[in-house]
Amino acid sequence: MNKIPIFVFGTGGHAKVVIDTVRCANKFKLLFLIDDKQNVKNSRVLKCQCIGGRDELLAHRDQVNEGIVAIGNNFVRTEIADWLNNKSFDLATIIHPSAIIASDVNIEAGTLVMPSVVINPSVNIGRNVIINTNSIVEHDCQIDSGAHIAPGSILSGGVVIEKNVFVGAGSVILPGLRIGENAIVGANSTVLRDISPNETVVGSPARSLKKY
Ligand SMILES: CC(C)(COP(=O)(O)OP(=O)(O)OC[C@H]1O[C@@H](n2cnc3c(N)ncnc32)[C@H](O)[C@@H]1OP(=O)(O)O)[C@@H](O)C(=O)NCCC(=O)NCCS
């Protein structure tokens, strides 16, 4: 099988997991890493070299047309993904082979599905989403672009996660709830009600911490 040449944008801790997932997916040939931070140029992460930032990527575009943004922060990830789109790069969808995904699930470009995730039927997942390690997305959930479902989270059936929402590690969202755009759910929270856009909630049961 001809493997698709790919770059990973990012060199941090999350990028390590993404690099490993890209390799495990066995469908891509990872060429290099990209990072705008000058101090990581020519460094290596898991034996893969960072060749530099956006300018260096553009200088290598004859070698590669597809990449994935490996940055956990939803707003930074989305900004870079939009820049890549504007420069006509394709965004890859990367799925770890240990993930269990129902056959009718729709997953859009730029989205990552990490090790040991379970996604049950009739789920829709938008662009540039992270479904992180060992999380469970139950039937009929909708996850909009730029969201991050951190490791070990459970989204019960029919939950709606709007754009750029961050669900902290180990959280549980009860069935049918809606988490509004840009909201943050703290680690290990249990969410019992809808959460407004831009609201941060923490605890079990989750209480409001702040709202922008
Ligand atoms: C929710 C969160 C974003 C808030 O961060 P913050 O705005 O910097 O909040 P602070 O640390 O200043 O804490 C503010 C208050 O909320 C409490 N709090 C913060 N996070 C909490 C949590 N997850 N559960 C319960 N209480 C929490 C703090 O104890 C503090 O309480 P106090 O005012 O009574 O002292 C952060 O604590 C969090 O949970 N992040 C998730 C991290 C994660 O899951 N990462 C996964 C990466 S893959």
The ligand as an SDF file (V2000), in Angstrom:
LIG
                    3D

 48 50  0  0  0  0  0  0  0  0999 V2000
  -11.4010   23.7230   35.2440 C   0  0  0  0  0  0  0  0  0  0  0  0
   -9.9930   24.2600   35.0840 C   0  0  0  0  0  0  0  0  0  0  0  0
   -9.7510   24.5830   33.5970 C   0  0  0  0  0  0  0  0  0  0  0  0
   -9.9410   25.5380   35.9010 C   0  0  0  0  0  0  0  0  0  0  0  0
   -8.6910   26.0880   35.8480 O   0  0  0  0  0  0  0  0  0  0  0  0
   -8.4740   27.5620   36.5050 P   0  0  0  0  0  0  0  0  0  0  0  0
   -9.4200   28.5250   35.8740 O   0  0  0  0  0  0  0  0  0  0  0  0
   -7.0230   27.8440   36.4170 O   0  0  0  0  0  0  0  0  0  0  0  0
   -8.9890   27.3500   37.9970 O   0  0  0  0  0  0  0  0  0  0  0  0
   -8.1560   27.3600   39.3590 P   0  0  0  0  0  0  0  0  0  0  0  0
   -7.1010   26.3080   39.3440 O   0  0  0  0  0  0  0  0  0  0  0  0
   -7.7630   28.7790   39.6230 O   0  0  0  0  0  0  0  0  0  0  0  0
   -9.2510   26.9090   40.4180 O   0  0  0  0  0  0  0  0  0  0  0  0
  -10.3440   27.7490   40.7670 C   0  0  0  0  0  0  0  0  0  0  0  0
  -11.1820   26.9970   41.7890 C   0  0  0  0  0  0  0  0  0  0  0  0
  -11.8170   25.8760   41.1480 O   0  0  0  0  0  0  0  0  0  0  0  0
  -11.4290   24.6510   41.7970 C   0  0  0  0  0  0  0  0  0  0  0  0
  -11.2230   23.6630   40.7260 N   0  0  0  0  0  0  0  0  0  0  0  0
  -10.4400   23.7960   39.6370 C   0  0  0  0  0  0  0  0  0  0  0  0
  -10.5280   22.7060   38.8580 N   0  0  0  0  0  0  0  0  0  0  0  0
  -11.3610   21.8610   39.4800 C   0  0  0  0  0  0  0  0  0  0  0  0
  -11.8310   20.5680   39.1580 C   0  0  0  0  0  0  0  0  0  0  0  0
  -11.4560   19.9620   38.0340 N   0  0  0  0  0  0  0  0  0  0  0  0
  -12.7010   19.9880   40.0180 N   0  0  0  0  0  0  0  0  0  0  0  0
  -13.0880   20.6080   41.1630 C   0  0  0  0  0  0  0  0  0  0  0  0
  -12.6740   21.8560   41.5070 N   0  0  0  0  0  0  0  0  0  0  0  0
  -11.8200   22.4550   40.6890 C   0  0  0  0  0  0  0  0  0  0  0  0
  -10.1330   24.9920   42.5390 C   0  0  0  0  0  0  0  0  0  0  0  0
   -9.9570   24.1230   43.6210 O   0  0  0  0  0  0  0  0  0  0  0  0
  -10.3960   26.4060   42.9510 C   0  0  0  0  0  0  0  0  0  0  0  0
  -11.2850   26.3790   44.0520 O   0  0  0  0  0  0  0  0  0  0  0  0
  -11.2120   27.5170   45.2170 P   0  0  0  0  0  0  0  0  0  0  0  0
  -11.5050   28.8150   44.5300 O   0  0  0  0  0  0  0  0  0  0  0  0
  -12.2460   27.0860   46.1670 O   0  0  0  0  0  0  0  0  0  0  0  0
   -9.8140   27.4440   45.7280 O   0  0  0  0  0  0  0  0  0  0  0  0
   -8.8800   23.2510   35.5030 C   0  0  0  0  0  0  0  0  0  0  0  0
   -8.7730   23.1800   36.9090 O   0  0  0  0  0  0  0  0  0  0  0  0
   -9.1520   21.8320   34.9960 C   0  0  0  0  0  0  0  0  0  0  0  0
   -9.8550   21.0020   35.6100 O   0  0  0  0  0  0  0  0  0  0  0  0
   -8.5630   21.5300   33.8080 N   0  0  0  0  0  0  0  0  0  0  0  0
   -8.7080   20.2520   33.1750 C   0  0  0  0  0  0  0  0  0  0  0  0
   -7.3290   19.6570   32.8700 C   0  0  0  0  0  0  0  0  0  0  0  0
   -7.4350   18.3980   32.0440 C   0  0  0  0  0  0  0  0  0  0  0  0
   -8.3490   17.6170   32.1600 O   0  0  0  0  0  0  0  0  0  0  0  0
   -6.4630   18.2360   31.1620 N   0  0  0  0  0  0  0  0  0  0  0  0
   -6.4250   17.1090   30.2650 C   0  0  0  0  0  0  0  0  0  0  0  0
   -5.3930   17.3670   29.2030 C   0  0  0  0  0  0  0  0  0  0  0  0
   -5.2700   16.0710   28.0550 S   0  0  0  0  0  0  0  0  0  0  0  0
  1  2  1  0
  2  3  1  0
  2  4  1  0
  2 36  1  0
  4  5  1  0
  5  6  1  0
  6  7  2  0
  6  8  1  0
  6  9  1  0
  9 10  1  0
 10 11  2  0
 10 12  1  0
 10 13  1  0
 13 14  1  0
 14 15  1  0
 15 16  1  0
 15 30  1  0
 16 17  1  0
 17 18  1  0
 17 28  1  0
 18 19  1  0
 18 27  1  0
 19 20  2  0
 20 21  1  0
 21 22  1  0
 21 27  2  0
 22 23  1  0
 22 24  2  0
 24 25  1  0
 25 26  2  0
 26 27  1  0
 28 29  1  0
 28 30  1  0
 30 31  1  0
 31 32  1  0
 32 33  2  0
 32 34  1  0
 32 35  1  0
 36 37  1  0
 36 38  1  0
 38 39  2  0
 38 40  1  0
 40 41  1  0
 41 42  1  0
 42 43  1  0
 43 44  2  0
 43 45  1  0
 45 46  1  0
 46 47  1  0
 47 48  1  0
M  END
$$$$
